[in-house]
């Protein structure tokens, strides 16, 4: 009888805690645009160790299918160790030479695959008549810095070296990515600038730019966590090979660490005001402009991290957000 009472009491406590958490979560969700509310917001996944990472890697990705009019092909850039593969997307009747977009998928540098970008990459190829190349880069913690960036840089060099073969204009190559992919794209633009490899434009979608965000005592208060501070700490630690710290003099570890942004290619930065990366993205956009780099900044009210992937074509604000991304690329990829 005593054990039954204890178990009953524990059950009641668990129920009360769960109810409290749901109530607290509902209050926080009041800041979310009504059209962007989704059940996933009640169940944030925190990446904290190998077990939760394995679970995260097995979660089904948001449905992302290739447009029927687009031909997608997996290509081995090099079979040497380490091997690197990319996926190309193009319309069969693409006019040549065209512009090209090197796309880098998100996932905190620890998760994600090129498959999650199929819909977006094939849309760019279809509507802009561009060649799109998505990089299947190595993930951390198995492959820490600089593996992912090295893979992206190798893909960019390969694209330039094969410009004639693929019928693209090497002066119209843009780099872009979402979340961690956006952070890698920003670092790639910096490395390409320093090595004289031309990049026309950088499309940075709620980019993961600054490992020092982990060191902030308190994230900005309006954050809605689909990508949580704990996940951010785990991911940066996995990528860097050690916990983030104020000082890290290795080049291109985090795009926001670069002191001099002068001479970088024009940029588009889009982020929601409920995103964990909102402060670092706002700061990077400001610094780009102060350095004389043209930067279009789109801040979406009531948007949390990755909401466009959940609601593209379903919520007017996210359709407009994606359309703005496409318009930014159109202005640079379709004009010689």
C-alpha positions, 0 to 999 in steps of 0.5 A, a space after each residue: 500500500 505504501 509503495 502504491 501511494 508513493 508511485 501515485 504521488 510521483 505520478 501526480 508530481 510528474 503530471 504537474 510538472 508536465 502541465 506546468 511546462 506546457 503552460 509555460 510553453 504556451 505563454 512563450 508561444 504567444 509571440 509566434 505568428 499565429 500562422 506559424 504555430 506548430 506542434 513541434 514547438 512543444 517538443 524541442 529536442 536538445 542535443 546534449 550527447 551522442 545518444 540525442 545526436 543519434 536520435 536527431 539524425 534519425 528524425 524524418 526531415 521536412 518533406 523536400 521533393 525535387 521538381 519534376 522538371 529538374 534533373 538532379 545528379 549525384 557527382 563524385 568530386 573526388 574519390 580520394 580520401 576524403 571523398 566528396 560528393 555533390 548533387 547538381 540540379 538543372 533544367 534540361 533546357 538551361 541557357 548557357 552560360 548561366 549563373 550558379 548557386 553553391 548551396 550548403 545545408 543546415 543541421 548545426 554542422 552535426 546533422 542534415 543531408 543534401 536531401 533536405 534541400 531538394 525542394 529549394 535547390 530545384 526551385 532555384 534551378 527551375 525558376 532562375 535557370 541556374 545550376 545549383 550544386 549542393 555539398 554533401 559535407 562531412 559532419 562533426 563531431 566525427 569530422 571537426 573543424 575544418 572538415 566541413 569548410 574544407 569540403 565546401 571550399 573544395 566544391 567551390 574550387 571544383 565548380 570554378 575549374 569546371 565552369 566551361 564543362 557545366 556551362 556557367 559563368 564563373 563571375 556569377 557564382 553565389 554561395 548560400 545556406 541555411 542555419 549552419 549552412 549559412 554560417 559555413 557559406 559566410 566563412 566560405 565567402 571569407 576564405 574565397 575572398 582571401 584566396 582570390 576565388 570569385 564569389 558574386 553573392 552570399 545568401 545567408 538564411 538565419 546563419 549560425 555565425 558566432 560560437 560566442 553566442 554560447 557564452 552569453 549569460 542569457 539569450 535574447 528574451 523573445 527566443 522560441 527554441 526549435 534550435 536551443 542554447 543547449 543544442 547550440 553549445 553541443 554543436 559548436 563544441 562538436 565542430 570546434 573540437 572544444 567548448 567555445 571560448 572568447 579567444 580562438 585564433 584559427 581562421 574561419 572557425 566562425 564567420 562573426 569572429 573576422 575583424 575586417 569584413 571589407 571587400 566581401 561579396 554582397 549579402 542577403 541575411 534573413 532571420 526571424 526575431 524569435 530566432 536564437 541567432 537573431 542578435 548575431 545575425 543583426 550584428 553581422 549585417 550591421 558590420 557588413 554595412 559599416 565595412 561598405 559591403 552591400 547587405 539586404 537584411 530581412 527580419 521576419 516578425 514572429 518567426 522562429 528558427 527554421 519556420 520557413 521549412 515547415 510552412 513554405 507554401 502554407 503560410 503567407 509570411 513564409 512564402 514571402 520570405 522564400 520569395 525574397 530569397 529567390 528575388 535576391 538571387 535573381 538579381 545576381 544570377 541572371 544578370 551578366 
